[in-house]
Amino acid sequence: MNTPDHIRNIAYTECQQLLDNHSGIMAVVIASGDGFDLTSATSRSLDPARIAAMASSISAIGAVVSQEVSLGKSKSVTVNTEDGFVYITHIELAGTHYILNVVAGQSAILAQVIYQCGEIGKRLRSI
């Protein structure tokens, strides 16, 4: 997938702002539907390529589950852990489907992350 640099730069800015403005967030990764890292911002030595691949797989599982139980199209998946959470949601960027993935520690607030991801999705959809 060949994404123009100016689109990639806008997406990177969104990732970095989310990381910078919310305590507890360790990584923000935007990935293609097939699991490739488009852009990312991390505060730890996390591998964005691995996060992108896992987010794609988890998103696909969410889509299958929602289809199997007839609940409509999957919008997001949250993985809660002892020490934090991973939030994965679908976004559109320049007319193309992507996956926005946030890895956060226990000091992050899930509701704020969900809200901010929604706002990012709105801004990126309008590019």
SETOR-636309 format. One record per residue (C-alpha): x, y, z; residue in three letters. Coordinates in steps of 0.5 Angstrom, whole numbers, plus 2048, in hexadecimal, padded with zeros to 3 digits. Example, Ala and Ser with C-alpha at 12.3 -4.5 7.8 and 13.67 -1.06 7.14 Angstrom:
! SETOR-636309
8197F7810ala81B7FE80Eser
//
This chain:
! SETOR-636309
800800800met8038077FEasn80180C802thr803813800pro808816805asp80381C807his7FE817809ile80381380Darg806819811asn7FF81C813ile7FD815816ala804815819tyr80281C81Cthr7FC81981Fglu7FF813822cys805817825gln7FF81C828gln7FB81682Bleu80281382Eleu80481A831asp7FE81C834asn7FB816837his7FF81383Dser80080C83Dgly80080B836ile806807833met80480682Cala800809826val800805820val7FC806819ile7FC800815ala7FA7FD80Fser7F47F880Fgly7F97F380Dasp7FE7F4813gly8037F9810phe8057FF814asp803806811leu80680A817thr80780A81Eser80980E824ala80C80A82Athr80F80C831ser812805832arg81680082Eser8107FD82Bleu8107FA824asp80B7FE820pro80B7F981Aala8097F381Farg8047F7823ile8017F981Cala8017F181Aala7FE7EF820met7F87F5820ala7F77F2819ser7F67EB81Bser7F27ED821ile7ED7F281Dser7EC7EC818ala7EA7E881Eile7E57ED821gly7E27EE81Aala7E17E681Aval7DE7E6821val7D97EC81Fser7D77E9819gln7D67E281Cglu7D17E5821val7CE7E981Cser7CF7F0820leu7D17F481Agly7D87F6818lys7DE7F681Dser7E07FD81Flys7E57FC824ser7E87F7829val7EB7F8830thr7F07F3833val7F07F483Basn7F67F283Ethr7F97F2845glu7FD7F8844asp7F97FC83Fgly7F67FB838phe7F67FB831val7F17FE82Dtyr7F07FD825ile7EB801821thr7EA802819his7EB808816ile7EB80B80Fglu7F180F80Dleu7F0812806ala7EB80E804gly7EF807806thr7ED80380Chis7F2803811tyr7F3800819ile7F480581Eleu7F8801824asn7F980482Bval7FD800830val7FD803837ala7FF80283Egly7FA802844gln7FA809845ser7F780B83Fala7EF80C83File7EC80783Aleu7E680C838ala7EB812837gln7EF80D832val7E880B82File7E681282Etyr7EC81582Bgln7ED80F826cys7E6811824gly7E8818823glu7EF81681File7EA81281Bgly7E6818819lys7EC81C818arg7EF817813leu7E981580Farg7E881C80Dser7EF81D80Aile
//
